[in-house]
Amino acid sequence: MDHWDMTYGVVELPDGRRVRGTGLRRRRRDAPVPDFAVYLLGRDPRVPDREYQWVRWRDFRLPDSTDQALAALREVHTRAESERVEIACGGGIGRTGTALAVLAIMSGVAPDGAVAWVRAHYHPRAVETRAQKRWVETVAASLSS
């Protein structure tokens, strides 16, 4: 399978894996379809034309289940090695940026630099709330234990 090229919101993680971050409200119609996607939304988007996982995660909040969110992000990280993988929420900034910060940690970024890394490499406003930033720090501690 082809890997993503570096357009349409694709981020190359420090370990070389590429993941596209996007917002479902702003997705480009000409963007390539992912092989697998994780949708971080308040309700299941019921996308009929692709394999995906839904993580219940309402706007400006944290995921309802950290365990479910981490399992989905681990799958993203694994599949991104050989597949085109997408992470999306409504606007593509807060929840998506938070998830990308966790993926950055999984890929070798120091936990205390993950938010800055995702803001530099994906979107300057990624990880929109203090609670999301604290969640990244909490998750980082659980990833190292």
N, C-alpha and C positions, 0 to 999 in steps of 0.2 A: 504494500500500500504506500501511496505517496505521503510524505510528510507535508505539513503546512508550509507555504512560502511565508515570508514575513509581511504579509498584508492583512487587512481586515481584523486588526486587533490581536494578532498572534504575538505571543511572548515566548522568547527562548529562555528557558530556565538555566541556571548555572550548570546543570548536568547534561545540557544539550537537548533535552526534551522540549517540544513545542506544544503550547496549549493556546487555543483561541479564547479570549475573554470577550464577551459581548453582552449587549442588552437586547432583550426581545423586542422592546419598543423602538429600537434604533438600528436593528440589523439590516444590512444591505441585502437587497433581493438578489444581487448577482454574486453574493458570497458563496464559496463552495460549501457543500453539505458535509458535516462531520461524520465520521464513522461511529462515534459515540459521544453523547452529551450528558452533562449533569445540569439540571435546572434547579436553581435556588429560588423558589417561589412560594407564595402562600397557598397556592393550590396546584394540583397536577395539570400541566399544560396539555396533556393528551396529544402528543405529537405522533401522528400515525406513520410517518415515513422514515423513522430512524430509531436506532436503539438508544435508550436514554434511561437515566435514573432521576427521580424527583426527590429533592430534599426539601421538606417543609421549612421554609425560612422566610418569614414575612419582612417586608420592606423596613429598613432602619433598625432591625432587631437582630437577634441571634438565632441560629437554627434551633428548632424545637428539640432535636436530639443531636448532641455532640457526637455520640457514637455513630449514628447514621451518617452525619456529615463527614466524619473522618473516614468511614468505610468507603464512601463515594469518592473522596479525594485520594485515597490510596489507590482505588481502581483507576482514577484519572491518571495518576502518576505512572502506574504500571503500563496502562494502555498507550500513553503518550510516547512510549519508547518506539512503537511501531505503527500507531494509528493516528488519524486526525481526530483530536479530542477537543471538545468545546465546553466551557463553563459559562453559564448565562443566568442573569437575573432580569428584572424588569428594565432597569436603566443601564446596567453593565458597569457600575462604579463601586458601590458599597459592598454588597454581598459578594459580587464577583471578585472585587479587589481583595476582600478578606480571604476568600478561598485561594486566590492566587498567592497571597502572602504565606499561607500554610504550605502550598505547593513549593514555594521558594525555600522554605525551611526544609522540607523533605528532600530538596535538591541541593542542599548544602549551604544556604544562606544562614548566617548566625541569627538566632531568634530575635535578638534585640535590634537587628537591622532589617528585618523582613518587611515591615511596613514602609520604611524608606525605600527599600529595593523595589517593591511593587509600584510605589508612586513614581519612581524614576524610570521604570521600564514598561509600565502599563498606562497608568493614568495618575495625574498629580493629586486628584482628590480620592483615590482609592482608599478603602477602609474609612468610611465616612463618620462613624461614631466612636466615642470613647469606649463604649461597651464592646464594639467590634475589635478595637485595638487590644483591649484586655483579653478578649476571647482568643486572639492570635497568641498572646503571651501564655495563656493558660494551656492552650493546645500544644504549644511548643514544649512546655514542661512535660506534658504527657507523652509526647513523641520521643523524648530523650530517656524516659524511664522504662 
